[in-house]
Amino acid sequence: MSKRDYYEVLGVAKNASEEEIKKAYRKLAMKHHPDRNQHDTSKDAEDKFKECKEAYEMLSDAPKRAAYDQHGHAGVDPNMRGGPGTEGFGGFAEAFGDIFGDMFNQGGRGRGQGGRQVYRGSDLSYAMEVTLEEAARGKDAQIRIPSWEACDTCHGSGAKVGTSAKTCTTCAGAGTVQMRQGFFSVQQTCPHCRGTGKIIPEPCPSCSGQGKVKKQKTLEVKIPSGIDDGMRIRSTGNGEPGTNGGPPGDLYIEIRLKKHDIFERDGDDLHCQVPVSFITAALGGEIEVPTLAGKAAIDIPEGTQAGKQFRLRGKGIKGVRASYPGDLYCHIAVETPVKLTEHQRKLLRELEESLKKGGGRHSPSGESWTDKLKSFFS
């Protein structure tokens, strides 16, 4: 079976530039690669892939292309001209590598000097406890975190004083190596120098060849007013340093709200339990309740029941993104007197008898409860 014209296979003109040929091949290789056509049992995709691969190998090599332009397939037939050789494989590998670079592009990396891979440093997390008052008003705080600084002994080189680092012979200082398996070309971090491109024959004893030592540093942190439990503050560039000159990571300060003796926070609102004597609950009166800004007064109406809720507008917390503060909810807890004297017990029994004579009007929930019990047992 006669071969198709190489220019026709790639779909380019005979005067096409090298870039046009490379672009056409990349498009066809992506389309017909066997890994992308595993469902095709007819092998058409595989045959087309091999065809465009062969066309590119010939047309990407200037001498072979000249021979093909002059003599056609006979000019590059190995049986007639001693074989195409391997001179053009570099161009093919370059294009093929570009394709798989597009297919399996990896983020988070960059290129440093000499082509070495550079990596962004890891982020750090710091848990900070704050009181409810501090969260409401905001505060300026100082924290101490671990940091890396250049070694004073080797001045960051990692090599023992009087010696120096050597270029890695495995990767020639690139920090990466190419691993080939058939058509595939995969770039990996050099296992010998671990991506640095340098080998240190005699490491610095102070930093063990790292060129840096771990220390503590103090940071000024501004806690905004209204911050809540679980929120995070980012401190840019105060994470771990990058590798091979890569940028440092960030520090995330996670807020942990301490339990308060009186208040419970619910978003921008506050809640508190207010104990009230059963005499005050029955007769009514004015009581004082606490707020974050001081004291406030509440008028307790006569006959207030346990669990009654009073709302003080604007006495909560103004959240980080809120335009006005939340509210304070006071929940009434009616207290039952304890450790009564015999005289007090007598007075309460007399009160109870008096209340019974008044019927259900003294017990707002009693009649409904009695009705529910009758319905339940019947």
matplotlib code that plots the C-alpha trace (Angstrom):
import matplotlib.pyplot as plt

x = [0.0, 1.5, 2.2, 0.3, 2.2, 3.6, 2.3, -1.1, -1.0, -0.3, -2.6, 0.0, 1.4, 4.8, 6.2, 4.9, 7.2, 8.6, 6.2, 3.2, 4.4, 4.9, 1.5, -0.3, 1.4, 0.5, -3.1, -3.2, -1.3, -3.6, -6.6, -5.3, -3.2, -4.2, -4.6, -7.4, -9.1, -9.1, -12.7, -11.6, -11.1, -10.4, -6.9, -7.7, -6.6, -3.4, -2.6, -3.3, -1.2, 1.8, 1.3, 1.3, 4.3, 6.3, 5.4, 6.5, 9.8, 10.7, 9.4, 10.8, 14.3, 15.7, 18.0, 15.3, 12.7, 15.0, 15.6, 11.8, 11.0, 13.5, 12.9, 9.7, 9.4, 12.3, 14.5, 13.9, 13.4, 15.9, 16.1, 17.4, 19.3, 20.6, 17.7, 16.6, 18.8, 18.0, 18.9, 15.3, 14.3, 15.1, 12.6, 10.0, 10.6, 10.4, 6.9, 5.7, 6.9, 5.0, 1.8, 2.0, 3.0, -0.4, -2.2, -0.6, 0.3, 1.2, 0.5, 2.3, 5.7, 7.9, 11.3, 14.2, 17.6, 19.2, 15.8, 15.5, 12.0, 10.9, 8.2, 6.0, 6.4, 3.8, 1.2, 1.2, -1.6, -1.7, -4.6, -5.3, -7.7, -9.6, -12.2, -15.7, -14.8, -11.7, -13.6, -16.2, -13.8, -10.8, -7.2, -3.6, -1.7, 1.8, 2.4, 5.6, 5.9, 8.7, 10.6, 13.6, 16.6, 19.9, 22.6, 25.1, 27.9, 27.7, 25.7, 23.0, 25.2, 24.8, 28.5, 31.1, 33.3, 36.1, 34.2, 31.5, 28.5, 29.1, 26.9, 24.8, 26.2, 22.9, 20.9, 23.7, 22.4, 18.8, 17.2, 15.1, 15.7, 13.8, 12.4, 11.5, 9.2, 8.6, 6.9, 6.5, 8.9, 8.2, 10.1, 10.8, 12.7, 16.3, 16.5, 20.2, 20.0, 16.2, 15.7, 18.3, 20.8, 23.6, 25.4, 27.1, 30.1, 30.8, 27.6, 27.8, 27.6, 25.4, 22.5, 23.3, 23.6, 20.2, 21.6, 18.9, 18.1, 14.8, 14.2, 11.3, 10.0, 7.4, 4.6, 2.2, -1.4, -4.5, -7.6, -10.6, -13.6, -16.5, -14.4, -16.1, -15.0, -13.6, -12.6, -9.1, -6.7, -4.1, -0.6, 0.9, 4.4, 4.9, 4.5, 7.4, 10.0, 9.9, 12.3, 15.0, 14.0, 10.2, 7.8, 7.0, 3.7, 1.2, 0.3, -3.3, -4.3, -7.4, -9.6, -10.8, -13.4, -13.1, -16.2, -17.8, -19.1, -22.3, -22.9, -23.3, -22.7, -24.9, -23.6, -23.9, -26.5, -25.8, -27.8, -27.8, -29.8, -31.1, -32.2, -35.3, -36.9, -40.4, -41.7, -40.3, -41.7, -45.1, -45.3, -43.1, -40.4, -37.2, -34.0, -30.5, -28.9, -25.3, -24.2, -20.8, -21.1, -22.2, -25.5, -29.0, -32.5, -35.4, -39.0, -40.4, -44.2, -46.4, -46.8, -43.7, -43.1, -39.9, -38.3, -39.7, -37.4, -36.5, -34.8, -32.4, -31.8, -28.3, -26.7, -25.1, -21.9, -21.3, -19.8, -16.9, -19.1, -22.2, -23.4, -25.1, -24.8, -26.9, -29.2, -29.0, -31.6, -32.2, -33.9, -35.7, -34.9, -37.4, -35.7, -37.4, -36.4, -34.4, -33.5, -36.8, -37.6, -40.7, -42.3, -41.6, -43.0, -46.2, -46.5, -46.1, -48.8, -51.2, -50.4, -51.0, -54.4, -55.3, -54.3, -56.4, -59.5, -59.0, -59.3, -57.4, -56.9, -53.7, -52.3, -52.2, -50.9, -52.6, -56.0, -54.6, -52.2, -55.1, -57.1, -54.1, -53.7, -57.4, -57.2, -54.1, -55.4, -58.8]
y = [0.0, 3.4, 6.0, 9.3, 12.5, 13.7, 17.3, 15.9, 13.8, 16.8, 19.1, 21.7, 23.3, 22.4, 25.8, 25.6, 26.8, 24.6, 26.1, 25.4, 21.8, 21.4, 22.9, 20.7, 17.6, 18.5, 18.8, 15.5, 13.7, 14.9, 13.7, 10.3, 9.3, 5.7, 6.7, 9.0, 6.4, 3.3, 2.6, 2.4, -1.4, -0.9, 0.5, 3.4, 5.9, 4.1, 3.9, 7.6, 8.4, 6.4, 8.0, 11.6, 10.7, 9.4, 12.5, 14.8, 13.0, 13.5, 17.1, 18.4, 17.5, 19.9, 17.4, 14.8, 17.3, 18.5, 14.9, 14.3, 17.5, 16.4, 12.6, 12.0, 8.9, 7.3, 10.1, 9.0, 5.3, 3.5, 0.6, 3.0, 5.7, 3.9, 4.8, 8.0, 7.7, 9.5, 13.0, 14.2, 12.5, 15.6, 17.7, 15.0, 14.5, 18.2, 18.5, 15.3, 16.6, 19.8, 17.8, 15.9, 19.1, 20.5, 17.3, 16.9, 20.4, 20.7, 23.8, 25.3, 25.1, 27.5, 27.8, 29.4, 30.2, 27.4, 25.9, 24.5, 23.9, 26.4, 25.6, 27.9, 27.4, 25.7, 27.6, 27.7, 27.7, 29.4, 29.1, 32.2, 32.3, 35.6, 36.6, 37.7, 41.2, 41.2, 39.8, 42.5, 45.4, 44.1, 44.2, 44.4, 41.3, 39.8, 36.2, 34.2, 31.8, 29.5, 31.0, 30.1, 32.4, 32.2, 30.3, 32.7, 30.2, 29.4, 32.5, 30.4, 28.3, 25.1, 24.2, 24.0, 27.0, 26.8, 24.6, 25.2, 23.4, 21.5, 21.3, 18.1, 15.7, 13.8, 16.8, 19.1, 21.7, 21.8, 20.2, 17.9, 14.8, 13.4, 9.8, 8.1, 5.2, 4.5, 7.6, 9.2, 11.8, 12.6, 15.3, 14.6, 16.3, 15.1, 12.4, 13.2, 16.9, 17.0, 19.8, 22.2, 21.6, 21.5, 18.9, 19.8, 17.4, 18.8, 20.2, 23.1, 21.6, 24.4, 23.9, 20.3, 21.7, 23.3, 26.9, 28.0, 27.5, 27.5, 30.4, 32.3, 35.6, 38.0, 39.2, 42.1, 41.0, 43.2, 41.4, 43.3, 44.1, 41.7, 38.7, 35.4, 31.8, 29.9, 32.9, 33.2, 36.1, 35.7, 37.1, 37.1, 35.7, 34.6, 30.8, 28.5, 29.7, 28.4, 26.0, 27.1, 30.7, 30.1, 32.5, 31.8, 30.5, 32.4, 32.3, 31.7, 32.8, 30.8, 32.5, 30.4, 32.1, 31.4, 30.4, 33.3, 33.1, 35.0, 35.3, 32.9, 34.2, 33.4, 35.3, 38.9, 38.2, 37.5, 35.3, 35.2, 33.5, 36.0, 34.5, 36.1, 35.3, 33.8, 36.8, 39.3, 37.1, 37.1, 40.7, 42.3, 44.8, 46.3, 44.2, 44.9, 42.8, 42.9, 44.0, 44.2, 48.0, 48.0, 47.5, 47.8, 47.7, 45.5, 45.9, 42.5, 42.5, 40.9, 37.2, 36.6, 32.9, 31.0, 31.1, 34.5, 36.2, 39.9, 41.6, 44.5, 45.9, 46.8, 45.3, 42.5, 42.5, 44.4, 41.7, 42.2, 42.6, 44.0, 47.6, 47.5, 45.5, 42.4, 42.1, 40.8, 38.2, 37.8, 34.5, 34.6, 31.7, 31.8, 30.6, 28.3, 29.2, 26.6, 25.9, 27.3, 27.8, 26.2, 29.6, 30.2, 26.8, 27.7, 30.9, 29.1, 26.6, 29.3, 31.0, 27.8, 27.3, 30.9, 30.4, 27.2, 29.1, 31.5, 28.7, 28.5, 32.2, 32.1, 29.3, 30.2, 26.8, 24.7, 24.3, 23.5, 20.9, 19.3, 19.0, 17.5, 14.9, 13.9, 13.5, 11.4, 9.0, 8.7]
z = [0.0, -1.1, 1.6, 1.6, 1.0, 4.3, 3.8, 3.1, 6.3, 8.4, 6.4, 5.6, 2.5, 1.1, 2.0, 5.6, 8.3, 11.0, 13.6, 11.3, 10.9, 14.6, 15.4, 12.9, 14.3, 17.9, 17.0, 15.2, 17.9, 20.5, 18.4, 17.5, 20.4, 21.5, 25.1, 24.1, 21.8, 23.9, 22.8, 19.2, 18.5, 14.7, 15.3, 13.0, 15.5, 16.2, 12.5, 12.0, 15.0, 13.6, 10.2, 11.5, 13.7, 10.8, 8.7, 11.5, 12.1, 8.4, 7.9, 11.2, 10.2, 7.6, 5.7, 5.6, 4.5, 1.7, 0.6, 0.7, -1.3, -4.0, -4.2, -2.4, -0.2, -2.0, -0.7, 2.9, 2.4, 4.6, 2.1, -0.5, 1.4, 4.5, 6.8, 8.3, 11.4, 14.7, 13.9, 13.9, 17.1, 19.2, 17.3, 17.7, 21.4, 21.9, 20.2, 21.9, 25.3, 24.7, 24.1, 27.3, 29.1, 28.0, 28.9, 32.4, 33.3, 37.0, 39.0, 41.9, 40.3, 38.4, 36.8, 38.7, 37.4, 35.4, 34.8, 38.3, 39.7, 42.3, 44.8, 46.9, 50.7, 52.8, 54.6, 58.4, 60.9, 64.3, 66.8, 68.9, 71.8, 72.4, 74.9, 74.0, 74.9, 72.8, 69.9, 70.2, 70.5, 68.5, 69.8, 68.7, 69.7, 69.4, 68.5, 68.3, 65.4, 64.0, 61.1, 59.0, 58.8, 56.8, 58.7, 60.2, 59.9, 56.1, 55.2, 53.5, 51.3, 53.3, 52.7, 55.4, 55.8, 53.3, 50.9, 48.3, 46.7, 43.5, 40.4, 40.5, 37.9, 37.6, 36.3, 35.3, 37.7, 36.2, 39.3, 37.1, 35.0, 32.0, 32.4, 29.1, 28.6, 24.9, 23.5, 26.9, 28.4, 32.0, 33.9, 37.5, 40.4, 40.4, 43.1, 43.7, 44.5, 45.3, 42.8, 44.1, 41.2, 43.7, 45.8, 49.1, 49.7, 53.1, 54.8, 57.3, 60.8, 62.1, 59.7, 58.4, 54.9, 54.7, 54.6, 57.1, 60.8, 62.6, 65.0, 66.6, 65.4, 66.8, 64.7, 65.3, 64.6, 64.4, 65.5, 63.9, 66.0, 65.6, 64.7, 65.5, 66.4, 63.5, 61.4, 60.0, 59.5, 56.7, 57.2, 53.7, 53.3, 56.9, 56.2, 55.4, 52.9, 49.3, 47.7, 45.2, 45.6, 45.4, 47.3, 50.9, 52.1, 54.2, 57.9, 58.9, 62.3, 63.4, 66.1, 69.0, 71.2, 74.9, 76.8, 78.6, 82.2, 81.3, 77.6, 74.7, 71.2, 68.3, 65.2, 66.1, 68.9, 72.6, 75.0, 78.8, 81.5, 84.1, 87.5, 89.0, 92.4, 92.1, 94.2, 91.6, 88.8, 90.4, 91.5, 88.8, 89.2, 87.7, 87.5, 86.2, 83.5, 82.2, 78.7, 77.1, 77.5, 81.2, 83.0, 81.6, 83.3, 82.4, 83.6, 84.6, 84.3, 86.9, 86.4, 84.3, 83.6, 83.5, 80.0, 79.1, 76.8, 76.7, 73.8, 74.1, 70.6, 69.6, 72.8, 70.9, 68.8, 65.5, 63.2, 60.9, 57.9, 59.7, 59.4, 62.8, 66.0, 67.0, 70.0, 73.5, 74.5, 78.3, 79.2, 82.5, 84.9, 87.9, 91.0, 93.6, 97.1, 99.1, 102.7, 104.0, 107.7, 109.3, 109.4, 105.7, 104.8, 106.7, 104.8, 101.5, 102.4, 103.3, 100.0, 98.2, 99.8, 99.0, 95.3, 95.1, 96.2, 93.3, 90.8, 87.5, 87.1, 89.2, 87.0, 83.3, 82.3, 84.9, 83.2, 79.8, 81.3, 83.2, 80.0, 78.2, 80.9, 80.8, 77.0, 77.3, 79.9, 78.2]

ax = plt.figure().add_subplot(projection="3d")
ax.plot(x, y, z, "-o")
ax.set_aspect("equal")
plt.show()
